[in-house]
């Protein structure tokens, strides 16, 4: 019974990884190949734009993760007060943006955040000058963070709702019998139990932000200004399909995979050390 899944895994993961590994050792345009050994990896490690792409992902996590977590938790707690039918309906509508194409969402938000768009129009009503969202580094990063938050709130609501539903009702009842009030229950019982889920949400945010590219493409063209919004995957896309350096792009892809595996290993290590 494992054979079909194993064959599929080999076909869609192992074989492409071997092909990428081989490609990373060559300088090629798919017509002519020249063996260069580890030169592509050296070039990737010293590429300032590739280095900046990891910094961009870190800044995106710092800006987007707190509101994603706070809003997701608040909404999940609010929905917990309603019956299952209302909770399911609201979770469905909140999750719809997560299912939409990044290209479509990027196009919609590019219109919202344009100089004459809805957001700048609202800012003008309170006396604030239009913000050049896509023409300066930090406004562009903030714009990308806004899009990421709007897309991922639904996913965090689902995560928090699953967590709240997984807590046995007897646990809260026992805490109340022991004299705990609602605030103490949340602080000393509910929130410590949330740590593994929060760690998972952080992991998903980090990995997801390193892989985002459609939204960057629609919002800031080539990850501008000055590469301030380019993610590692978008930088790999530019290297391969805009600059035509396929071997270098393959090397960058392997480095990104190694970073992702390292993050996964760190998560597992933290769980073992703190016994979460």
C-alpha positions as protocol buffer text, in pm:
chain_id: "A"
residue {
  index: 1
  type: UNK
  ca { x: 0 y: 0 z: 0 }
}
residue {
  index: 2
  type: UNK
  ca { x: 299 y: 232 z: 45 }
}
residue {
  index: 3
  type: UNK
  ca { x: 425 y: 177 z: -311 }
}
residue {
  index: 4
  type: UNK
  ca { x: 199 y: 433 z: -491 }
}
residue {
  index: 5
  type: UNK
  ca { x: 277 y: 708 z: -238 }
}
residue {
  index: 6
  type: UNK
  ca { x: 648 y: 622 z: -247 }
}
residue {
  index: 7
  type: UNK
  ca { x: 658 y: 634 z: -627 }
}
residue {
  index: 8
  type: UNK
  ca { x: 475 y: 967 z: -628 }
}
residue {
  index: 9
  type: UNK
  ca { x: 717 y: 1108 z: -367 }
}
residue {
  index: 10
  type: UNK
  ca { x: 1014 y: 995 z: -575 }
}
residue {
  index: 11
  type: UNK
  ca { x: 867 y: 1140 z: -895 }
}
residue {
  index: 12
  type: UNK
  ca { x: 767 y: 1483 z: -762 }
}
residue {
  index: 13
  type: UNK
  ca { x: 1038 y: 1541 z: -501 }
}
residue {
  index: 14
  type: UNK
  ca { x: 1341 y: 1312 z: -514 }
}
residue {
  index: 15
  type: UNK
  ca { x: 1395 y: 1322 z: -892 }
}
residue {
  index: 16
  type: UNK
  ca { x: 1352 y: 1703 z: -921 }
}
residue {
  index: 17
  type: UNK
  ca { x: 1588 y: 1751 z: -624 }
}
residue {
  index: 18
  type: UNK
  ca { x: 1853 y: 1537 z: -793 }
}
residue {
  index: 19
  type: UNK
  ca { x: 1808 y: 1736 z: -1114 }
}
residue {
  index: 20
  type: UNK
  ca { x: 1841 y: 2065 z: -926 }
}
residue {
  index: 21
  type: UNK
  ca { x: 2148 y: 1934 z: -742 }
}
residue {
  index: 22
  type: UNK
  ca { x: 2313 y: 1846 z: -1072 }
}
residue {
  index: 23
  type: UNK
  ca { x: 2210 y: 2177 z: -1232 }
}
residue {
  index: 24
  type: UNK
  ca { x: 2364 y: 2373 z: -942 }
}
residue {
  index: 25
  type: UNK
  ca { x: 2708 y: 2250 z: -1047 }
}
residue {
  index: 26
  type: UNK
  ca { x: 2682 y: 2390 z: -1399 }
}
residue {
  index: 27
  type: UNK
  ca { x: 2660 y: 2724 z: -1572 }
}
residue {
  index: 28
  type: UNK
  ca { x: 2390 y: 2667 z: -1830 }
}
residue {
  index: 29
  type: UNK
  ca { x: 2129 y: 2825 z: -2051 }
}
residue {
  index: 30
  type: UNK
  ca { x: 1978 y: 2480 z: -2122 }
}
residue {
  index: 31
  type: UNK
  ca { x: 2158 y: 2476 z: -2457 }
}
residue {
  index: 32
  type: UNK
  ca { x: 2519 y: 2472 z: -2343 }
}
residue {
  index: 33
  type: UNK
  ca { x: 2646 y: 2347 z: -2007 }
}
residue {
  index: 34
  type: UNK
  ca { x: 2979 y: 2433 z: -1844 }
}
residue {
  index: 35
  type: UNK
  ca { x: 3082 y: 2257 z: -1524 }
}
residue {
  index: 36
  type: UNK
  ca { x: 3172 y: 2512 z: -1256 }
}
residue {
  index: 37
  type: UNK
  ca { x: 3164 y: 2299 z: -940 }
}
residue {
  index: 38
  type: UNK
  ca { x: 3072 y: 2497 z: -628 }
}
residue {
  index: 39
  type: UNK
  ca { x: 3112 y: 2836 z: -797 }
}
residue {
  index: 40
  type: UNK
  ca { x: 2734 y: 2886 z: -808 }
}
residue {
  index: 41
  type: UNK
  ca { x: 2709 y: 2832 z: -433 }
}
residue {
  index: 42
  type: UNK
  ca { x: 2989 y: 3082 z: -372 }
}
residue {
  index: 43
  type: UNK
  ca { x: 2811 y: 3334 z: -593 }
}
residue {
  index: 44
  type: UNK
  ca { x: 2480 y: 3270 z: -412 }
}
residue {
  index: 45
  type: UNK
  ca { x: 2632 y: 3320 z: -67 }
}
residue {
  index: 46
  type: UNK
  ca { x: 2793 y: 3648 z: -177 }
}
residue {
  index: 47
  type: UNK
  ca { x: 2489 y: 3780 z: -368 }
}
residue {
  index: 48
  type: UNK
  ca { x: 2376 y: 4090 z: -170 }
}
residue {
  index: 49
  type: UNK
  ca { x: 2022 y: 4072 z: -308 }
}
residue {
  index: 50
  type: UNK
  ca { x: 1987 y: 3706 z: -208 }
}
residue {
  index: 51
  type: UNK
  ca { x: 2114 y: 3792 z: 140 }
}
residue {
  index: 52
  type: UNK
  ca { x: 1872 y: 4083 z: 159 }
}
residue {
  index: 53
  type: UNK
  ca { x: 1582 y: 3855 z: 63 }
}
residue {
  index: 54
  type: UNK
  ca { x: 1625 y: 3658 z: 388 }
}
residue {
  index: 55
  type: UNK
  ca { x: 1632 y: 3986 z: 582 }
}
residue {
  index: 56
  type: UNK
  ca { x: 1314 y: 4090 z: 400 }
}
residue {
  index: 57
  type: UNK
  ca { x: 1146 y: 3765 z: 506 }
}
residue {
  index: 58
  type: UNK
  ca { x: 1254 y: 3821 z: 866 }
}
residue {
  index: 59
  type: UNK
  ca { x: 1116 y: 4177 z: 864 }
}
residue {
  index: 60
  type: UNK
  ca { x: 793 y: 4050 z: 711 }
}
residue {
  index: 61
  type: UNK
  ca { x: 758 y: 3797 z: 993 }
}
residue {
  index: 62
  type: UNK
  ca { x: 827 y: 4067 z: 1254 }
}
residue {
  index: 63
  type: UNK
  ca { x: 567 y: 4301 z: 1104 }
}
residue {
  index: 64
  type: UNK
  ca { x: 298 y: 4052 z: 1003 }
}
residue {
  index: 65
  type: UNK
  ca { x: 309 y: 3777 z: 1267 }
}
residue {
  index: 66
  type: UNK
  ca { x: 195 y: 3977 z: 1577 }
}
residue {
  index: 67
  type: UNK
  ca { x: -123 y: 4117 z: 1414 }
}
residue {
  index: 68
  type: UNK
  ca { x: -193 y: 3779 z: 1254 }
}
residue {
  index: 69
  type: UNK
  ca { x: -172 y: 3606 z: 1593 }
}
residue {
  index: 70
  type: UNK
  ca { x: -358 y: 3874 z: 1791 }
}
residue {
  index: 71
  type: UNK
  ca { x: -641 y: 3914 z: 1541 }
}
residue {
  index: 72
  type: UNK
  ca { x: -665 y: 3538 z: 1484 }
}
residue {
  index: 73
  type: UNK
  ca { x: -684 y: 3466 z: 1857 }
}
residue {
  index: 74
  type: UNK
  ca { x: -934 y: 3746 z: 1923 }
}
residue {
  index: 75
  type: UNK
  ca { x: -1163 y: 3637 z: 1641 }
}
residue {
  index: 76
  type: UNK
  ca { x: -1143 y: 3269 z: 1741 }
}
residue {
  index: 77
  type: UNK
  ca { x: -1229 y: 3358 z: 2102 }
}
residue {
  index: 78
  type: UNK
  ca { x: -1520 y: 3572 z: 1984 }
}
residue {
  index: 79
  type: UNK
  ca { x: -1655 y: 3297 z: 1759 }
}
residue {
  index: 80
  type: UNK
  ca { x: -1637 y: 3049 z: 2048 }
}
residue {
  index: 81
  type: UNK
  ca { x: -1934 y: 3232 z: 2202 }
}
residue {
  index: 82
  type: UNK
  ca { x: -2164 y: 3134 z: 1914 }
}
residue {
  index: 83
  type: UNK
  ca { x: -2317 y: 2801 z: 1811 }
}
residue {
  index: 84
  type: UNK
  ca { x: -2139 y: 2563 z: 1576 }
}
residue {
  index: 85
  type: UNK
  ca { x: -2336 y: 2672 z: 1268 }
}
residue {
  index: 86
  type: UNK
  ca { x: -2237 y: 3037 z: 1302 }
}
residue {
  index: 87
  type: UNK
  ca { x: -1876 y: 2945 z: 1387 }
}
residue {
  index: 88
  type: UNK
  ca { x: -1844 y: 2724 z: 1079 }
}
residue {
  index: 89
  type: UNK
  ca { x: -1996 y: 2987 z: 849 }
}
residue {
  index: 90
  type: UNK
  ca { x: -1771 y: 3265 z: 978 }
}
residue {
  index: 91
  type: UNK
  ca { x: -1459 y: 3047 z: 959 }
}
residue {
  index: 92
  type: UNK
  ca { x: -1547 y: 2962 z: 599 }
}
residue {
  index: 93
  type: UNK
  ca { x: -1576 y: 3327 z: 494 }
}
residue {
  index: 94
  type: UNK
  ca { x: -1259 y: 3423 z: 683 }
}
residue {
  index: 95
  type: UNK
  ca { x: -1067 y: 3140 z: 513 }
}
residue {
  index: 96
  type: UNK
  ca { x: -1172 y: 3232 z: 157 }
}
residue {
  index: 97
  type: UNK
  ca { x: -882 y: 3483 z: 103 }
}
residue {
  index: 98
  type: UNK
  ca { x: -635 y: 3205 z: 187 }
}
residue {
  index: 99
  type: UNK
  ca { x: -770 y: 3003 z: -106 }
}
residue {
  index: 100
  type: UNK
  ca { x: -745 y: 3290 z: -354 }
}
residue {
  index: 101
  type: UNK
  ca { x: -454 y: 3322 z: -595 }
}
residue {
  index: 102
  type: UNK
  ca { x: -166 y: 3541 z: -482 }
}
residue {
  index: 103
  type: UNK
  ca { x: -177 y: 3713 z: -821 }
}
residue {
  index: 104
  type: UNK
  ca { x: -541 y: 3812 z: -773 }
}
residue {
  index: 105
  type: UNK
  ca { x: -486 y: 3933 z: -417 }
}
residue {
  index: 106
  type: UNK
  ca { x: -178 y: 4126 z: -522 }
}
residue {
  index: 107
  type: UNK
  ca { x: -373 y: 4292 z: -803 }
}
residue {
  index: 108
  type: UNK
  ca { x: -658 y: 4390 z: -568 }
}
residue {
  index: 109
  type: UNK
  ca { x: -424 y: 4530 z: -302 }
}
residue {
  index: 110
  type: UNK
  ca { x: -215 y: 4711 z: -564 }
}
residue {
  index: 111
  type: UNK
  ca { x: -533 y: 4899 z: -655 }
}
residue {
  index: 112
  type: UNK
  ca { x: -623 y: 4962 z: -289 }
}
residue {
  index: 113
  type: UNK
  ca { x: -276 y: 5097 z: -209 }
}
residue {
  index: 114
  type: UNK
  ca { x: -213 y: 5296 z: -529 }
}
residue {
  index: 115
  type: UNK
  ca { x: -157 y: 5669 z: -500 }
}
residue {
  index: 116
  type: UNK
  ca { x: -520 y: 5741 z: -582 }
}
residue {
  index: 117
  type: UNK
  ca { x: -653 y: 5423 z: -423 }
}
residue {
  index: 118
  type: UNK
  ca { x: -892 y: 5351 z: -140 }
}
residue {
  index: 119
  type: UNK
  ca { x: -631 y: 5350 z: 140 }
}
residue {
  index: 120
  type: UNK
  ca { x: -474 y: 5682 z: 45 }
}
residue {
  index: 121
  type: UNK
  ca { x: -822 y: 5823 z: -5 }
}
residue {
  index: 122
  type: UNK
  ca { x: -914 y: 5730 z: 353 }
}
residue {
  index: 123
  type: UNK
  ca { x: -587 y: 5876 z: 481 }
}
residue {
  index: 124
  type: UNK
  ca { x: -665 y: 6198 z: 297 }
}
residue {
  index: 125
  type: UNK
  ca { x: -995 y: 6228 z: 483 }
}
residue {
  index: 126
  type: UNK
  ca { x: -803 y: 6257 z: 812 }
}
residue {
  index: 127
  type: UNK
  ca { x: -547 y: 6501 z: 673 }
}
residue {
  index: 128
  type: UNK
  ca { x: -264 y: 6257 z: 601 }
}
residue {
  index: 129
  type: UNK
  ca { x: -70 y: 6296 z: 275 }
}
residue {
  index: 130
  type: UNK
  ca { x: -78 y: 6003 z: 29 }
}
residue {
  index: 131
  type: UNK
  ca { x: 178 y: 5736 z: 115 }
}
residue {
  index: 132
  type: UNK
  ca { x: 408 y: 5619 z: -168 }
}
residue {
  index: 133
  type: UNK
  ca { x: 349 y: 5254 z: -75 }
}
residue {
  index: 134
  type: UNK
  ca { x: 547 y: 5101 z: -361 }
}
residue {
  index: 135
  type: UNK
  ca { x: 823 y: 5359 z: -413 }
}
residue {
  index: 136
  type: UNK
  ca { x: 1006 y: 5362 z: -77 }
}
residue {
  index: 137
  type: UNK
  ca { x: 1159 y: 5071 z: 116 }
}
residue {
  index: 138
  type: UNK
  ca { x: 966 y: 5065 z: 441 }
}
residue {
  index: 139
  type: UNK
  ca { x: 627 y: 5168 z: 304 }
}
residue {
  index: 140
  type: UNK
  ca { x: 666 y: 4886 z: 49 }
}
residue {
  index: 141
  type: UNK
  ca { x: 748 y: 4638 z: 326 }
}
residue {
  index: 142
  type: UNK
  ca { x: 451 y: 4759 z: 529 }
}
residue {
  index: 143
  type: UNK
  ca { x: 226 y: 4723 z: 222 }
}
residue {
  index: 144
  type: UNK
  ca { x: 342 y: 4365 z: 173 }
}
residue {
  index: 145
  type: UNK
  ca { x: 286 y: 4293 z: 543 }
}
residue {
  index: 146
  type: UNK
  ca { x: -70 y: 4429 z: 517 }
}
residue {
  index: 147
  type: UNK
  ca { x: -143 y: 4191 z: 231 }
}
residue {
  index: 148
  type: UNK
  ca { x: 11 y: 3894 z: 415 }
}
residue {
  index: 149
  type: UNK
  ca { x: -193 y: 3969 z: 729 }
}
residue {
  index: 150
  type: UNK
  ca { x: -519 y: 4002 z: 534 }
}
residue {
  index: 151
  type: UNK
  ca { x: -457 y: 3671 z: 357 }
}
residue {
  index: 152
  type: UNK
  ca { x: -351 y: 3466 z: 659 }
}
residue {
  index: 153
  type: UNK
  ca { x: -593 y: 3579 z: 930 }
}
residue {
  index: 154
  type: UNK
  ca { x: -836 y: 3306 z: 827 }
}
residue {
  index: 155
  type: UNK
  ca { x: -573 y: 3037 z: 864 }
}
residue {
  index: 156
  type: UNK
  ca { x: -484 y: 3157 z: 1213 }
}
residue {
  index: 157
  type: UNK
  ca { x: -851 y: 3166 z: 1311 }
}
residue {
  index: 158
  type: UNK
  ca { x: -874 y: 2801 z: 1206 }
}
residue {
  index: 159
  type: UNK
  ca { x: -562 y: 2711 z: 1408 }
}
residue {
  index: 160
  type: UNK
  ca { x: -682 y: 2886 z: 1721 }
}
residue {
  index: 161
  type: UNK
  ca { x: -1032 y: 2742 z: 1683 }
}
residue {
  index: 162
  type: UNK
  ca { x: -887 y: 2392 z: 1657 }
}
residue {
  index: 163
  type: UNK
  ca { x: -681 y: 2458 z: 1970 }
}
residue {
  index: 164
  type: UNK
  ca { x: -980 y: 2587 z: 2167 }
}
residue {
  index: 165
  type: UNK
  ca { x: -1191 y: 2289 z: 2060 }
}
residue {
  index: 166
  type: UNK
  ca { x: -914 y: 2048 z: 2163 }
}
residue {
  index: 167
  type: UNK
  ca { x: -910 y: 2164 z: 2527 }
}
residue {
  index: 168
  type: UNK
  ca { x: -1125 y: 1924 z: 2732 }
}
residue {
  index: 169
  type: UNK
  ca { x: -1421 y: 2096 z: 2895 }
}
residue {
  index: 170
  type: UNK
  ca { x: -1339 y: 1910 z: 3217 }
}
residue {
  index: 171
  type: UNK
  ca { x: -1009 y: 2101 z: 3240 }
}
residue {
  index: 172
  type: UNK
  ca { x: -1184 y: 2436 z: 3267 }
}
residue {
  index: 173
  type: UNK
  ca { x: -1444 y: 2294 z: 3503 }
}
residue {
  index: 174
  type: UNK
  ca { x: -1172 y: 2156 z: 3730 }
}
residue {
  index: 175
  type: UNK
  ca { x: -992 y: 2493 z: 3729 }
}
residue {
  index: 176
  type: UNK
  ca { x: -1312 y: 2673 z: 3827 }
}
residue {
  index: 177
  type: UNK
  ca { x: -1376 y: 2423 z: 4108 }
}
residue {
  index: 178
  type: UNK
  ca { x: -1023 y: 2492 z: 4237 }
}
residue {
  index: 179
  type: UNK
  ca { x: -1109 y: 2863 z: 4257 }
}
residue {
  index: 180
  type: UNK
  ca { x: -968 y: 2999 z: 3931 }
}
residue {
  index: 181
  type: UNK
  ca { x: -1156 y: 3277 z: 3757 }
}
residue {
  index: 182
  type: UNK
  ca { x: -1179 y: 3326 z: 3379 }
}
residue {
  index: 183
  type: UNK
  ca { x: -868 y: 3547 z: 3362 }
}
residue {
  index: 184
  type: UNK
  ca { x: -658 y: 3304 z: 3569 }
}
residue {
  index: 185
  type: UNK
  ca { x: -775 y: 3010 z: 3359 }
}
residue {
  index: 186
  type: UNK
  ca { x: -662 y: 3180 z: 3039 }
}
residue {
  index: 187
  type: UNK
  ca { x: -331 y: 3298 z: 3187 }
}
residue {
  index: 188
  type: UNK
  ca { x: -216 y: 2986 z: 3372 }
}
residue {
  index: 189
  type: UNK
  ca { x: -381 y: 2703 z: 3178 }
}
residue {
  index: 190
  type: UNK
  ca { x: -496 y: 2806 z: 2831 }
}
residue {
  index: 191
  type: UNK
  ca { x: -200 y: 3021 z: 2721 }
}
residue {
  index: 192
  type: UNK
  ca { x: 75 y: 2774 z: 2827 }
}
residue {
  index: 193
  type: UNK
  ca { x: -109 y: 2505 z: 2630 }
}
residue {
  index: 194
  type: UNK
  ca { x: -98 y: 2736 z: 2326 }
}
residue {
  index: 195
  type: UNK
  ca { x: 283 y: 2741 z: 2304 }
}
residue {
  index: 196
  type: UNK
  ca { x: 320 y: 2445 z: 2060 }
}
residue {
  index: 197
  type: UNK
  ca { x: 51 y: 2593 z: 1834 }
}
residue {
  index: 198
  type: UNK
  ca { x: 213 y: 2936 z: 1844 }
}
residue {
  index: 199
  type: UNK
  ca { x: 546 y: 2776 z: 1754 }
}
residue {
  index: 200
  type: UNK
  ca { x: 375 y: 2604 z: 1459 }
}
residue {
  index: 201
  type: UNK
  ca { x: 222 y: 2934 z: 1348 }
}
residue {
  index: 202
  type: UNK
  ca { x: 563 y: 3105 z: 1365 }
}
residue {
  index: 203
  type: UNK
  ca { x: 719 y: 2822 z: 1164 }
}
residue {
  index: 204
  type: UNK
  ca { x: 447 y: 2841 z: 898 }
}
residue {
  index: 205
  type: UNK
  ca { x: 488 y: 3221 z: 881 }
}
residue {
  index: 206
  type: UNK
  ca { x: 866 y: 3205 z: 839 }
}
residue {
  index: 207
  type: UNK
  ca { x: 857 y: 2933 z: 573 }
}
residue {
  index: 208
  type: UNK
  ca { x: 559 y: 3090 z: 398 }
}
residue {
  index: 209
  type: UNK
  ca { x: 717 y: 3436 z: 386 }
}
residue {
  index: 210
  type: UNK
  ca { x: 1036 y: 3293 z: 235 }
}
residue {
  index: 211
  type: UNK
  ca { x: 828 y: 3132 z: -41 }
}
residue {
  index: 212
  type: UNK
  ca { x: 594 y: 3418 z: -126 }
}
residue {
  index: 213
  type: UNK
  ca { x: 640 y: 3551 z: -478 }
}
residue {
  index: 214
  type: UNK
  ca { x: 310 y: 3612 z: -664 }
}
residue {
  index: 215
  type: UNK
  ca { x: 211 y: 3897 z: -434 }
}
residue {
  index: 216
  type: UNK
  ca { x: 558 y: 4052 z: -458 }
}
residue {
  index: 217
  type: UNK
  ca { x: 539 y: 4026 z: -837 }
}
residue {
  index: 218
  type: UNK
  ca { x: 207 y: 4208 z: -851 }
}
residue {
  index: 219
  type: UNK
  ca { x: 286 y: 4475 z: -590 }
}
residue {
  index: 220
  type: UNK
  ca { x: 644 y: 4577 z: -658 }
}
residue {
  index: 221
  type: UNK
  ca { x: 742 y: 4431 z: -999 }
}
residue {
  index: 222
  type: UNK
  ca { x: 1099 y: 4311 z: -937 }
}
residue {
  index: 223
  type: UNK
  ca { x: 1089 y: 4315 z: -557 }
}
residue {
  index: 224
  type: UNK
  ca { x: 1165 y: 4684 z: -535 }
}
residue {
  index: 225
  type: UNK
  ca { x: 1246 y: 4940 z: -437 }
}
residue {
  index: 226
  type: UNK
  ca { x: 1608 y: 4823 z: -426 }
}
residue {
  index: 227
  type: UNK
  ca { x: 1509 y: 4464 z: -352 }
}
residue {
  index: 228
  type: UNK
  ca { x: 1340 y: 4560 z: -24 }
}
residue {
  index: 229
  type: UNK
  ca { x: 1039 y: 4329 z: -74 }
}
residue {
  index: 230
  type: UNK
  ca { x: 1192 y: 4036 z: -264 }
}
residue {
  index: 231
  type: UNK
  ca { x: 1161 y: 3699 z: -89 }
}
residue {
  index: 232
  type: UNK
  ca { x: 1418 y: 3421 z: -139 }
}
residue {
  index: 233
  type: UNK
  ca { x: 1185 y: 3237 z: -377 }
}
residue {
  index: 234
  type: UNK
  ca { x: 1119 y: 3555 z: -574 }
}
residue {
  index: 235
  type: UNK
  ca { x: 1493 y: 3621 z: -592 }
}
residue {
  index: 236
  type: UNK
  ca { x: 1537 y: 3264 z: -726 }
}
residue {
  index: 237
  type: UNK
  ca { x: 1261 y: 3332 z: -980 }
}
residue {
  index: 238
  type: UNK
  ca { x: 1437 y: 3648 z: -1099 }
}
residue {
  index: 239
  type: UNK
  ca { x: 1773 y: 3472 z: -1119 }
}
residue {
  index: 240
  type: UNK
  ca { x: 1637 y: 3186 z: -1328 }
}
residue {
  index: 241
  type: UNK
  ca { x: 1375 y: 3339 z: -1556 }
}
residue {
  index: 242
  type: UNK
  ca { x: 1468 y: 3708 z: -1578 }
}
residue {
  index: 243
  type: UNK
  ca { x: 1849 y: 3693 z: -1567 }
}
residue {
  index: 244
  type: UNK
  ca { x: 1876 y: 3344 z: -1722 }
}
residue {
  index: 245
  type: UNK
  ca { x: 2125 y: 3210 z: -1463 }
}
residue {
  index: 246
  type: UNK
  ca { x: 1970 y: 2869 z: -1413 }
}
residue {
  index: 247
  type: UNK
  ca { x: 2264 y: 2704 z: -1238 }
}
residue {
  index: 248
  type: UNK
  ca { x: 2289 y: 2990 z: -989 }
}
residue {
  index: 249
  type: UNK
  ca { x: 1914 y: 2974 z: -929 }
}
residue {
  index: 250
  type: UNK
  ca { x: 1942 y: 2600 z: -859 }
}
residue {
  index: 251
  type: UNK
  ca { x: 2218 y: 2666 z: -603 }
}
residue {
  index: 252
  type: UNK
  ca { x: 2002 y: 2930 z: -435 }
}
residue {
  index: 253
  type: UNK
  ca { x: 1714 y: 2682 z: -425 }
}
residue {
  index: 254
  type: UNK
  ca { x: 1928 y: 2425 z: -244 }
}
residue {
  index: 255
  type: UNK
  ca { x: 2043 y: 2689 z: 7 }
}
residue {
  index: 256
  type: UNK
  ca { x: 1680 y: 2785 z: 72 }
}
residue {
  index: 257
  type: UNK
  ca { x: 1590 y: 2419 z: 124 }
}
residue {
  index: 258
  type: UNK
  ca { x: 1875 y: 2383 z: 372 }
}
residue {
  index: 259
  type: UNK
  ca { x: 1756 y: 2691 z: 564 }
}
residue {
  index: 260
  type: UNK
  ca { x: 1400 y: 2552 z: 573 }
}
residue {
  index: 261
  type: UNK
  ca { x: 1520 y: 2214 z: 700 }
}
residue {
  index: 262
  type: UNK
  ca { x: 1729 y: 2393 z: 963 }
}
residue {
  index: 263
  type: UNK
  ca { x: 1422 y: 2582 z: 1085 }
}
residue {
  index: 264
  type: UNK
  ca { x: 1225 y: 2255 z: 1106 }
}
residue {
  index: 265
  type: UNK
  ca { x: 1506 y: 2093 z: 1304 }
}
residue {
  index: 266
  type: UNK
  ca { x: 1519 y: 2392 z: 1539 }
}
residue {
  index: 267
  type: UNK
  ca { x: 1145 y: 2362 z: 1600 }
}
residue {
  index: 268
  type: UNK
  ca { x: 1182 y: 1993 z: 1683 }
}
residue {
  index: 269
  type: UNK
  ca { x: 1475 y: 2068 z: 1913 }
}
residue {
  index: 270
  type: UNK
  ca { x: 1280 y: 2335 z: 2102 }
}
residue {
  index: 271
  type: UNK
  ca { x: 988 y: 2096 z: 2149 }
}
residue {
  index: 272
  type: UNK
  ca { x: 1219 y: 1831 z: 2297 }
}
residue {
  index: 273
  type: UNK
  ca { x: 1407 y: 2070 z: 2524 }
}
residue {
  index: 274
  type: UNK
  ca { x: 1096 y: 2235 z: 2667 }
}
residue {
  index: 275
  type: UNK
  ca { x: 881 y: 1917 z: 2639 }
}
residue {
  index: 276
  type: UNK
  ca { x: 601 y: 2093 z: 2452 }
}
